[in-house]
Amino acid sequence: MSINCSEKCLYQDDGLCTLNHITTSSGNSCSSCPYFKDKKTAN
């Protein structure tokens, strides 16, 4: 399954979400994705 993504997210690569497992929610209420992690602040 392919999930399109245009966010500047750690899991976004070439316009697709690459997250392939369930993880804890980021708690980010500003994003439409509960697993969003900003590429700039992610370790």
MITORDREN-610758 format. One record per atom (N, C-alpha, C): residue in one letter; x, y, z. Coordinates in steps of 0.001 Angstrom, whole numbers, plus 500000, padded with zeros to 6 digits. Layout:
% MITORDREN-610758
AXYZ ...
% end
This chain:
% MITORDREN-610758
M500839498835500000 M500000500000500000 M500895501243500000 S500537502223499223 S501274503476499145 S500456504595499753 I501088505367500617 I500445506523501217 I501211507757500767 N500537508629500037 N501166509856499569 N501426510787500745 C502554511486500689 C502920512401501763 C503726513552501177 S503310514769501499 S504042515945501016 S504609516750502177 E504486516216503397 E504999516897504582 E506519516763504662 K507164517661505387 K508611517548505630 K508807516648506842 C508468515390506656 C508438514399507727 C509620513441507600 L510087512963508728 L511176511995508772 L510868510766507918 Y509593510382507852 Y509207509160507137 Y508869509389505668 Q508882510638505196 Q508544510952503813 Q509765510801502924 D509597510076501816 D510680509900500845 D510073509881499451 D510485510796498612 D509977510886497234 D508457510968497157 G507848511678498105 G506416511888498086 G505582510755498666 L506238509762499256 L505530508636499859 L505938508459501311 C505011507963502113 C505309507659503510 C506029506312503569 T507166506267504236 T507943505028504328 T507797504337505676 L506959504874506560 L506730504255507861 L506080502888507627 N506720501822508093 N506185500488507816 N505836499713509079 H505728500415510190 H505323499776511443 H504602500803512316 I503786500319513207 I503063501214514104 I503998501636515229 T503992502908515506 T504808503470516573 T503917504372517423 T504442504899518491 T503631505779519327 T503332507074518582 S502216507658518893 S501810508907518274 S502803510005518628 S503010510907517688 S503926512025517922 S503310513057518849 G501986513001519022 G501300513980519854 G501179515336519188 N501496515412517912 N501456516660517155 N500042516893516637 S499318517802517245 S497939518060516825 S497859518983515613 C498970519553515176 C498970520457514031 C498991519702512706 S499445518486512718 S499572517691511504 S498368516775511334 S498058516420510106 S496960515484509853 S497410514043510060 C498696513832510301 C499235512492510511 C499683512330511969 P499181511331512670 P499561511154514078 P501007510705514272 Y501674510283513193 Y503053509798513296 Y504075510788512742 F503629512016512453 F504508513039511873 F505681513354512807 K506884513335512232 K508091513778512933 K508854514682511979 D509105515906512381 D509813516881511556 D511227516387511257 K511631516443509998 K512976515997509603 K514055516796510316 K513814518081510554 K514823518947511152 K515063518638512619 T514015518221513348 T514168518018514795 T514343516557515175 A514165515642514238 A514278514210514540 A515743513817514721 N515972512882515627 N517340512376515852 N517591511141515045 
% end
